[in-house]
Amino acid sequence: MLRSSRPRRVLATVLFTDIVGSTALAEELGDARWRGLLADHHRVVRRLLRRHRGREVDTAGDGFFATFAQPADAIACALEAADAVGALGIQVRAGIHTGEVEPMGAKVGGIAVHLGARILGIADPGQIVVSSTVRDLVSGAGFSFVDLGSRSLKGMAEDWHLWAVERPAQVEEERDTAPRSRVATILRRWGLRAAGLVAMAAVSAAAAFVVFRAGDTPSVGPNQLRAVRPDGSLGDGHAVGRGPATVTVAGDALWVVNTFGGTVSRIDRTDGQDAVVGVGVPTDLAVAADLIWVLDPYASTVSIVSPADGRLLQSLDVHGRAIDATDAAVWVADDLQDVVHRIDPRTRSVQSTIALPAGSGPSAIAATTDAVWVVNLLSGTLSRIDPVTNAVTVEAVALTSWPTAVAAGPDAVWVASEFDDVVIGLDPASNRVIRQAPSCDGPVDLAIAGADVVVACSGDRAMWRIPAEGAEPIVTQIDGVPAGLVVDGDEVWVTVRES
C-alpha cells in the first residue's frame, strides 16, 4: 500500500495572547518588578489553560500560544484570562482560529497557526478576536460577538471576516472594579469573581453571630447541607448560605463555608438550630484545638473562630489555597509561594514554613497524625510531609492527571482530578497506585468512610460511595451541585450549591 507523503494534519483551535503595552510597562516598573508581574501573568494564564484543557505550545516574552480541542474552551479561557490579569493592572488581547495544524514534535505549524497570530495583531487592547470559522463553530454555545467585518491580514491572500467576543456587562464591571492584588487574580481560576466577593467581605467582616430558628427540613437542592446514609438514601437537610463549599464537624455542630455568601454557617446537630458568622470571604476551614480555622485567600488570612459563640478571636496573615488540621497542627497549602505553612493551634502562630519544589502550585491538603499529603496542581504531583520533622519525605509522586482533591486514611490516600474525571488510591507505604476507582464527572471532593471512598461529583450532580472490594458504587443523585464532604459516624454530609 502506498503511503501519502503529505504531512499528518489535525484539527485544532489556536489561541494567541499578549500583554498590551508591555514595553512601556516594563520601563515604568523596572526590571525586577516587571519580572515579578510577568511571572504572575504567566502563572494565571497557565492555570487557566489547565482548567480549560488547553495545551501550552510556546511562550514568547509576554504572550502565549496554546491549542485546544474545542473552540469554546479557547474562548472561555481567553475571557477568564483577560478578566484575571486585569486585577494585576494589565491588559491582554487575544486572537483565536480553528483549522488544520501540522504537529512537529511538541510544536505545531501550518497556515492555521499563522492565521491565529495575524488575528491577534488585529485585536485592540482587552479585545478577543476570532475568525468566522470559530464564530460559526460555537454557534449556540452562549457567546455573543461584535461584527468587525472583513479584514486584510498580513501574508494572507484573501481577506477574513473577523468577530470580537462581546464580554458580558457584569464581567466588564467586575474587571473595572477588581482589586489589584495577586491573590484575587490567582483565585479566579476557580471561577470566583473578586469584585463581588471582596465587596461581600467588607460587609460580612462586621457581621454579628446571629442565631435563628431552623424551619422545616428542606428538600435537597442548592445552598443546602444534606446527610446521606450508607445505603445512599437522603437524611436530614439544612439551609445554608450561598455557594457552600467545605463542611466539617466540630463537637455537636456542623460548620459550612459559604463562599459566595461571605459567611460560615453553624448547624447544631442536637436541636437543628442554625447560626451564621461573617468571616471575610471563606473558601475552606478546619478544626484544631477546639477552634474553627477559616481560610480566606482573598485577604490572605486564616481566621480563628470560637465554636461556642462565633466570635472572631484572631486573624493570622497567612495565604493559602487549602487548609487541614490535626490536634497537633494546622496545615495551610500556599499556592503562591509553593510552600506549606504549619500553624501551632495553641500559640496561634506560624511554627514553620516548608518549601515544595518550585512551580508545584499546591492546591489541596490532607493531614493525618502520620503524614501530611499535598496535591500539587501545576506539577501534577503528590508530596508527603513528615509531621514530626516537617521534612518533605516524598517530594513528588508523579500522577497521570491534574490533581485537585485529596483525602488520607490509614490504608490509602485518595486523589481526584476534577479536570480529568479520575479517582485513584495510593498505598501510603509505597506511594504506588493500588486502585483506580470508577470515574464520575467532575470529582471535586473526597472523603474516606471506613473502607469506602466517597466522591462529590459536580458534573453528575451526584455523590458516589465506592466500596473497597470493587462492588458497584452507590450513587445518590443531588438536585444541585455537590461541593464538599465530611464523614459523620455512619452518615456523610454533602454541601449542595447552584453551580
C-alpha positions in Angstrom: 0.0 0.0 0.0 1.3 3.4 -1.0 1.7 5.9 1.9 1.0 9.5 1.3 4.0 11.8 1.7 1.6 14.5 2.9 2.3 15.7 6.5 -0.1 14.5 9.1 -2.6 17.2 10.0 -5.1 17.5 12.8 -7.9 19.9 13.5 -7.2 22.3 16.4 -8.1 25.7 17.8 -5.2 28.0 18.3 -5.1 30.8 20.8 -2.6 33.7 20.8 -2.4 36.3 23.6 -0.1 39.1 24.6 0.2 41.9 27.1 -0.8 45.3 25.8 1.9 48.0 26.1 4.4 45.6 27.7 7.5 47.6 26.7 6.3 50.8 28.2 5.1 49.0 31.3 8.4 47.2 31.7 10.3 50.6 31.5 7.9 52.1 34.1 8.3 49.3 36.6 11.9 48.4 36.2 13.4 45.0 35.6 12.8 43.4 39.0 9.1 44.5 39.3 8.4 43.7 35.7 9.8 40.2 36.1 7.5 39.7 39.1 4.5 40.9 37.2 5.3 38.8 34.2 5.7 35.7 36.5 2.2 36.4 38.0 0.7 36.8 34.5 2.3 33.5 33.3 1.1 31.7 36.4 -2.5 32.9 36.0 -2.6 32.0 32.3 -1.1 28.6 32.8 -3.7 27.7 35.4 -6.5 28.8 33.2 -5.0 26.8 30.3 -5.1 23.7 32.6 -8.7 24.5 33.7 -9.9 24.7 30.1 -7.9 21.8 28.8 -5.6 24.0 26.7 -2.0 22.9 25.8 0.8 25.5 26.0 2.8 25.3 22.8 5.1 28.3 23.3 5.7 31.4 25.4 7.3 34.3 23.8 8.1 37.0 26.3 4.8 38.4 27.3 2.5 36.2 25.2 1.2 32.7 25.0 0.5 30.3 22.1 -1.8 27.4 23.0 -4.0 24.8 21.3 -7.4 23.5 22.3 -9.5 20.6 21.1 -12.7 22.7 21.3 -13.0 26.4 20.2 -15.5 27.1 23.1 -12.8 26.2 25.6 -10.3 28.6 23.9 -12.8 31.5 24.1 -13.7 30.7 27.7 -10.0 30.6 28.6 -9.3 33.9 26.9 -12.3 35.6 28.6 -11.2 34.5 32.1 -7.6 35.4 31.4 -8.5 38.9 30.3 -10.6 39.3 33.4 -8.0 37.7 35.7 -4.9 39.7 34.6 -6.9 42.9 34.8 -6.6 42.5 38.6 -2.8 42.9 38.1 -3.3 46.2 36.4 -2.5 45.0 32.9 -4.5 44.3 29.7 -4.2 41.4 27.3 -5.6 40.9 23.8 -6.2 37.6 22.1 -6.7 36.0 18.6 -8.4 32.7 18.0 -8.8 30.5 14.9 -9.7 26.9 14.2 -8.1 24.9 11.4 -5.8 22.1 10.5 -2.3 22.2 12.0 0.8 20.1 11.4 2.2 18.5 14.6 6.0 18.9 14.7 7.1 17.2 17.9 5.9 19.3 20.8 5.2 22.2 18.4 2.5 22.7 15.7 2.7 24.7 12.5 0.7 25.5 9.4 -1.4 28.2 7.9 -3.9 28.0 10.7 -1.2 28.9 13.2 -0.1 31.9 11.1 -3.7 33.0 10.8 -4.2 32.9 14.5 -1.1 35.1 15.1 -2.3 37.6 12.4 -5.7 37.8 14.1 -4.0 38.7 17.4 -2.4 41.6 15.6 -5.9 43.0 14.7 -7.2 42.9 18.3 -7.4 46.1 20.3 -6.4 46.3 24.0 -8.6 44.0 26.0 -10.2 42.5 22.9 -10.6 38.9 21.9 -10.9 38.5 18.2 -12.0 35.3 16.4 -12.2 34.1 12.8 -15.6 33.5 11.2 -14.7 29.7 11.5 -14.6 29.9 15.2 -17.8 32.0 15.4 -19.7 29.5 13.3 -18.4 26.5 15.3 -19.5 27.9 18.6 -23.0 28.9 17.4 -25.4 28.1 20.2 -22.7 27.9 22.9 -23.9 31.1 24.6 -21.2 33.5 23.3 -22.0 36.9 21.8 -20.0 38.6 19.1 -19.5 42.0 17.5 -19.0 42.0 13.7 -15.7 43.5 12.8 -16.2 43.0 9.0 -13.7 41.7 6.5 -10.1 42.5 7.3 -6.8 42.1 5.4 -4.3 40.0 7.3 -0.6 40.3 6.6 0.7 37.4 4.5 -2.8 36.1 3.7 -4.0 36.2 0.1 -7.7 36.7 1.0 -9.5 38.9 3.5 -11.0 37.2 6.5 -14.3 38.0 8.3 -13.5 38.6 11.9 -15.6 38.9 15.1 -14.9 40.3 18.6 -16.1 38.3 21.6 -18.6 40.5 23.5 -17.9 40.5 27.2 -20.9 40.3 29.4 -21.7 43.7 31.1 -21.3 42.1 34.6 -17.8 40.8 33.7 -16.8 44.3 32.4 -18.0 45.9 35.5 -16.1 43.4 37.7 -12.9 43.8 35.7 -13.0 47.6 36.1 -13.6 47.4 39.9 -11.5 44.3 40.7 -8.8 44.8 43.4 -5.2 44.9 42.0 -3.9 42.0 44.1 -2.0 38.8 43.3 -4.3 36.8 45.5 -7.5 37.9 43.8 -6.1 37.2 40.4 -4.9 33.6 41.3 -8.2 32.8 42.8 -10.1 33.5 39.6 -9.1 30.1 38.3 -11.9 28.6 40.5 -14.5 30.8 38.8 -14.8 33.3 41.6 -15.4 37.0 40.9 -13.2 39.1 43.1 -15.1 42.4 42.9 -18.3 40.9 44.2 -16.7 38.7 46.8 -14.4 41.4 48.2 -17.5 43.7 48.5 -19.2 41.0 50.5 -16.1 40.6 52.6 -16.3 44.3 53.6 -19.9 43.7 54.8 -19.5 40.3 56.3 -16.4 41.2 58.3 -18.6 43.3 60.6 -21.4 40.7 60.7 -22.6 39.5 64.1 -23.2 35.9 65.1 -27.0 35.7 64.7 -29.0 32.7 65.8 -32.3 31.9 64.1 -34.7 29.1 64.4 -34.5 26.3 61.8 -37.5 25.8 59.7 -38.8 22.6 58.2 -36.3 20.2 56.8 -35.8 21.4 53.2 -35.7 19.1 50.2 -32.2 18.6 48.7 -31.2 21.5 46.5 -28.9 24.4 46.1 -27.5 26.2 49.1 -28.1 23.3 51.5 -26.3 20.7 53.6 -27.6 17.2 53.3 -27.0 13.9 55.1 -26.6 10.8 53.0 -27.0 7.4 54.7 -24.7 4.4 53.9 -27.4 2.9 51.6 -27.4 6.1 49.5 -30.8 7.4 50.8 -31.1 11.1 51.9 -31.3 12.0 55.5 -31.6 15.4 57.3 -31.2 18.7 55.4 -30.4 22.2 56.4 -30.4 25.5 54.6 -27.0 27.3 54.5 -25.6 30.4 52.8 -24.8 31.0 49.1 -22.2 28.9 47.5 -21.5 26.3 50.2 -18.1 24.6 49.9 -16.2 22.8 52.7 -18.0 21.2 55.6 -16.5 19.9 58.8 -17.7 18.5 62.2 -16.8 20.2 65.5 -18.4 18.6 68.6 -22.1 18.8 68.3 -22.1 21.2 65.3 -21.5 21.1 61.6 -19.7 24.1 60.1 -20.0 25.1 56.4 -18.1 27.6 54.4 -20.4 29.7 52.2 -18.0 31.3 49.7 -20.5 33.4 47.7 -22.4 34.4 50.8 -19.2 35.5 52.6 -20.2 33.6 55.7 -19.8 30.4 57.7 -22.9 28.5 58.8 -23.1 26.6 62.1 -25.7 23.9 62.4 -26.3 22.3 65.9 -26.9 18.6 65.3 -28.9 18.1 68.6 -31.6 20.7 68.0 -31.3 21.8 64.4 -30.6 25.4 65.5 -28.7 27.4 62.8 -26.3 30.3 63.1 -24.3 32.5 60.8 -21.0 34.2 61.3 -19.3 36.6 58.8 -15.6 35.8 58.3 -14.4 37.7 55.2 -14.6 35.6 52.0 -14.1 32.0 53.2 -13.2 29.1 50.9 -12.0 26.4 53.3 -12.0 25.5 57.0 -10.6 23.1 59.6 -10.9 22.2 63.3 -8.0 22.2 65.7 -7.6 22.8 69.5 -11.4 23.1 69.8 -11.3 26.1 67.5 -12.5 26.8 63.9 -9.8 27.9 61.4 -11.3 29.6 58.4 -9.2 30.3 55.2 -9.7 33.5 53.3 -7.4 33.5 50.2 -8.6 36.9 49.1 -7.4 38.6 52.2 -4.6 36.1 52.7 -5.8 35.4 56.2 -6.6 32.5 58.5 -9.4 33.5 60.9 -9.7 31.7 64.3 -13.4 31.5 65.4 -14.8 30.4 68.7 -17.2 27.5 68.2 -19.1 28.5 71.3 -20.3 31.9 70.2 -18.9 32.5 66.8 -16.6 35.3 67.9 -13.6 36.1 65.8 -10.7 35.5 68.2 -7.7 36.3 65.9 -6.7 36.7 62.3 -3.4 35.5 61.0 -1.7 36.9 57.9 -1.2 33.6 56.1 -2.1 33.0 52.4 -3.4 29.6 51.4 -5.3 27.7 48.8 -6.3 24.8 51.2 -6.3 24.1 54.9 -6.5 20.9 57.1 -5.6 20.1 60.7 -4.9 17.6 63.3 -4.9 18.2 67.1 -1.2 19.0 66.9 -1.1 21.4 63.9 -3.0 23.4 61.3 -1.6 23.0 57.8 -2.0 25.6 55.0 -1.1 24.9 51.4 0.2 28.2 49.9 0.0 28.1 46.1 1.6 31.5 45.6 4.9 30.7 47.3 4.9 26.9 46.7 5.1 26.2 50.5 3.1 24.7 53.3 2.7 26.7 56.5 2.5 24.9 59.8 0.5 26.7 62.5 0.7 25.8 66.2 -3.0 25.8 67.2 -2.1 26.6 70.9 0.2 29.6 70.3 -1.9 30.5 67.2 1.2 31.4 65.2 3.1 30.0 62.2 5.6 27.5 63.6 7.4 26.7 60.3 7.1 27.0 56.6 8.0 24.0 54.4 9.2 24.5 50.9 7.9 22.4 48.0 9.5 22.2 44.6 9.2 25.4 42.6 6.2 25.5 40.3 4.3 22.9 42.4 1.1 25.0 42.9 -0.2 23.2 46.0 -4.0 23.2 45.8 -5.3 20.7 48.3 -4.1 19.1 51.5 -4.9 16.2 53.8 -3.4 15.9 57.3 -3.2 12.8 59.5 -1.1 12.1 62.5 1.4 10.1 60.4 1.7 12.2 57.2 0.6 15.4 55.5 -0.3 14.9 51.8 -0.2 17.8 49.4 -1.7 17.8 46.0 0.3 20.0 43.5 -1.9 21.1 40.6 0.7 22.7 38.4 3.3 19.9 38.6 0.7 17.1 38.6 2.3 15.5 41.7 1.6 14.5 45.3 4.0 15.5 48.1 4.3 13.9 51.6 5.4 15.8 54.7 6.5 14.1 57.9 4.5 16.0 60.7 7.2 15.2 63.3 10.2 16.5 61.4 8.5 18.9 59.0 10.6 17.3 56.3 9.3 16.6 52.8 9.9 12.9 52.7 8.3 12.3 49.3 9.0 15.3 47.1 6.8 14.4 44.1 4.8 11.3 43.4 4.0 11.8 39.7 0.3 11.5 38.7 -1.1 11.0 35.3 -3.7 13.7 35.6 -4.1 17.2 37.1 -4.9 16.6 40.7 -7.4 18.8 42.5 -8.5 16.9 45.7 -7.0 14.6 48.3 -8.2 12.5 51.3 -6.0 10.4 53.5 -6.7 7.4 55.7 -4.6 4.6 57.3 -4.7 2.3 54.4 -4.9 4.5 51.4 -4.5 8.0 50.1 -7.1 9.0 47.5 -6.5 11.7 44.9 -9.1 13.0 42.4 -8.8 15.2 39.3 -11.8 17.4 38.6 -10.4 18.1 35.1 -9.7 14.5 34.0 -12.5 12.7 35.9 -10.0 10.4 37.7 -10.1 9.0 41.2 -7.1 6.9 42.3 -6.0 5.2 45.5 -2.3 5.1 46.6 -0.6 2.9 49.1 0.8 5.3 51.8 3.7 3.0 52.4 5.0 2.5 48.9 3.4 5.7 47.3 2.2 3.5 44.4 -1.2 3.5 42.8 -3.1 0.5 44.1 -6.5 1.2 42.7 -8.3 3.3 40.1 -11.9 3.8 41.1 -14.8 4.1 38.7 -14.8 7.6 37.3 -17.6 10.1 37.6 -18.0 13.5 36.0 -16.1 16.3 37.9 -14.9 14.8 41.2 -14.4 17.9 43.3 -14.0 16.4 46.8 -13.2 13.2 48.6 -13.9 11.6 52.0 -12.9 8.3 53.5 -15.8 6.4 55.2 -14.4 3.2 56.7 -13.1 1.1 53.9 -15.1 3.1 51.3 -14.2 6.3 49.5 -16.9 8.9 48.9 -16.8 11.3 46.0 -18.7 14.5 45.3 -19.3 14.5 41.5 -20.1 18.0 40.3 -20.8 17.1 36.7 -23.0 14.2 37.6 -24.8 16.1 40.3 -24.4 13.1 42.5 -22.5 11.6 45.4 -20.7 8.3 44.8 -19.9 5.9 47.6 -17.3 3.4 46.2 -16.9 0.2 48.2 -13.4 -1.1 48.9 -14.0 -4.6 47.4 -14.8 -3.4 43.9 -18.5 -3.6 44.2 -20.7 -1.2 42.2 -20.7 2.4 43.5 -23.8 3.6 45.5 -24.9 6.7 43.6 -27.1 9.4 45.3 -28.5 11.9 42.9 -28.5 15.5 44.1 -30.7 18.4 43.0 -27.8 20.8 42.7 -24.0 20.6 42.5 -22.3 18.8 45.3 -19.2 20.6 46.6 -17.9 19.4 49.9 -18.0 16.2 52.0 -17.4 15.2 55.6 -18.0 11.8 57.3 -20.0 11.9 60.5 -20.5 8.5 62.0 -22.5 6.4 59.6 -23.6 9.4 57.5 -21.8 11.6 55.0 -22.8 15.3 54.9 -22.6 16.9 51.5 -22.9 20.6 50.7 -25.0 21.5 47.6 -24.6 24.6 45.6 -26.2 26.1 42.4 -23.2 25.9 40.2 
